[in-house]
Amino acid sequence: MGPYHAIMVHFPVALWFVASGIVIFRALSDSPLARAFDRVLMTFLVLGVLSGLVAYTLGQFVWPPETLQSTPLGRNHMMTATWSLACWSAVLFVRWRGGERVWDGAVNRLAMLIMGVLGALLLAATGTLGGHLHGAPAYLSEIVRMAIGWDVYQTHYVPNWALGVLAVLIVAMPAVAIVASRGHEARTRREESAK
């Protein structure tokens, strides 16, 4: 299954990196070009999550689970792959459920910006670790080691800052959804009463 996984991962990587660019651009801009990119965002997200699920499933069959979990590199790759898939699934869900409202207001835009950047970073880490497992190490692993002290060959832990980011997102996403839905409902009532 190794060759199939290696081929298949290129699809979610490409789709999610383009999606992260669209999310970041749309969060920072309200231009006609940003709105045009946003119209294709859902396509990239749906295809990315579907191909990500296929790549993730194929990845489960490359090595036996006990082999992957006995090495820091394998464990870290599985951990970041799981986080990447979860993050991009969350972006898909938020964009699907929120529609155009995800771009209303600074708080919503900031939440989408954070999710887009986090998704891109997780994807880069997953790809870097996968490259090491495949025998093609990337320079990004050396940059990460120097910047935050994460040695892909020795680290068995989740950095505390990553847990902090996840905790903030777990609390912030529902809070943003509640605030956004209340704001939308209030605007709708005001518009209806003005008629």
C-alpha positions in Angstrom: 0.0 0.0 0.0 3.0 2.3 0.3 3.1 3.4 -3.3 -0.7 4.0 -3.3 -0.4 6.1 -0.2 2.5 8.1 -1.6 0.6 8.9 -4.8 -2.7 9.6 -3.0 -1.4 12.1 -0.5 -0.6 14.5 -3.2 -4.3 15.2 -3.8 -5.2 16.4 -0.2 -1.9 18.2 0.1 -2.5 20.2 -3.1 -6.2 20.8 -2.4 -5.7 21.9 1.2 -2.7 24.2 0.5 -4.8 26.0 -2.2 -7.7 26.0 0.3 -5.5 27.5 3.0 -4.4 30.2 0.6 -8.0 31.0 -0.3 -9.0 31.1 3.4 -6.2 33.4 4.3 -6.8 35.7 1.3 -10.5 35.8 2.0 -10.1 36.4 5.7 -7.9 39.4 4.9 -9.7 40.8 1.9 -13.2 41.6 0.7 -12.2 42.2 -2.8 -14.0 40.8 -5.8 -11.1 38.4 -6.4 -11.3 37.2 -2.9 -15.0 36.6 -3.2 -14.5 34.7 -6.5 -11.9 32.5 -4.8 -14.4 31.9 -2.0 -16.9 30.5 -4.5 -14.6 27.6 -5.2 -13.5 27.0 -1.6 -16.1 24.4 -0.8 -15.1 22.3 -3.8 -11.5 22.3 -2.7 -12.5 21.5 0.9 -14.8 18.6 0.0 -12.4 17.1 -2.5 -9.6 17.6 0.0 -11.4 15.9 2.9 -12.5 13.0 0.7 -9.0 12.4 -0.8 -7.6 13.0 2.7 -9.8 10.2 4.1 -8.6 7.9 1.3 -4.9 8.8 1.8 -5.3 8.4 5.6 -6.9 5.0 5.2 -4.2 3.8 2.8 -1.6 5.1 5.2 -2.9 2.7 7.8 -1.8 -0.2 5.7 1.7 0.9 4.9 3.2 -0.4 8.1 1.8 -2.5 10.9 0.3 -0.2 13.7 2.8 -1.5 16.3 5.7 -0.5 14.0 4.4 3.0 13.5 3.7 3.5 17.2 7.1 2.3 18.3 9.0 5.1 16.6 8.8 8.8 17.3 8.7 9.6 13.6 5.8 7.2 12.9 3.8 8.4 15.9 4.4 12.0 15.1 3.3 11.4 11.5 0.1 9.7 12.5 -0.6 12.4 15.1 -0.2 15.3 12.6 -2.1 13.4 9.9 -5.0 12.9 12.3 -4.9 16.6 13.3 -4.7 17.7 9.7 -7.7 15.7 8.7 -9.6 16.9 11.7 -8.7 20.5 11.2 -9.7 20.5 7.5 -12.8 18.6 8.3 -13.7 21.3 10.8 -13.0 24.1 8.2 -15.3 22.3 5.8 -18.0 21.9 8.4 -17.7 25.6 9.6 -17.7 26.9 6.0 -20.6 24.6 5.0 -22.8 25.4 8.0 -21.9 29.1 8.2 -22.0 29.9 4.5 -21.0 33.5 3.7 -21.5 34.5 7.3 -18.1 33.1 8.2 -16.7 36.2 6.6 -19.0 38.6 8.5 -17.2 40.6 11.2 -13.6 40.6 12.5 -14.1 37.7 14.9 -15.4 35.3 12.2 -12.6 36.3 9.9 -10.0 35.9 12.6 -11.3 32.4 13.4 -11.2 31.4 9.8 -7.7 32.9 9.4 -6.5 30.9 12.4 -8.0 27.7 11.1 -6.5 28.2 7.7 -3.0 28.9 9.0 -3.2 26.0 11.5 -4.4 23.7 8.8 -1.5 24.7 6.5 1.0 24.3 9.4 -0.3 20.8 10.3 -0.3 19.8 6.7 3.3 21.0 6.3 4.4 19.0 9.4 2.5 15.9 8.2 4.1 16.0 4.8 7.6 16.6 6.2 7.3 13.6 8.5 5.9 11.5 5.7 8.8 12.5 3.6 11.2 11.3 6.3 9.3 8.0 6.6 9.5 7.6 2.8 13.2 8.3 2.8 13.1 11.8 1.4 13.8 14.2 4.3 12.9 17.9 3.9 14.7 21.0 5.1 11.6 22.0 7.0 12.4 19.5 9.7 15.7 21.2 10.4 13.9 24.6 10.5 11.3 23.2 13.0 14.1 21.7 15.1 15.9 25.1 15.4 12.7 27.2 15.8 10.7 25.2 18.4 13.0 22.3 19.3 11.0 19.6 17.6 13.4 16.8 16.5 11.3 14.5 14.3 13.5 11.5 15.1 13.3 11.8 18.9 10.2 13.7 20.1 7.4 11.6 21.6 5.3 14.4 23.0 2.8 17.0 21.9 4.4 20.5 22.5 2.5 22.4 25.1 1.9 25.3 22.8 0.1 22.9 20.4 -2.2 21.7 23.2 -2.8 25.4 24.1 -3.8 26.2 20.5 -6.1 23.2 20.4 -7.7 24.1 23.7 -8.3 27.7 22.5 -9.8 26.4 19.3 -12.1 23.9 21.1 -13.5 26.8 23.2 -13.4 29.5 20.5 -15.1 27.6 17.7 -18.5 27.0 19.4 -18.3 30.5 21.0 -17.8 32.1 17.6 -20.6 30.0 16.2 -23.0 31.1 18.9 -22.1 34.8 18.6 -22.4 34.6 14.9 -25.8 32.9 14.9 -27.2 35.3 17.5 -25.9 38.3 15.4 -27.4 36.9 12.3 -30.7 36.3 14.0 -30.8 39.8 15.4 -30.0 41.3 12.0 -32.7 39.2 10.4 -35.3 40.4 13.0 -34.3 44.0 12.6 -34.6 43.8 8.8 -38.0 42.1 9.1 -39.3 44.7 11.6 -38.1 47.5 9.3 -40.2 46.2 6.4 
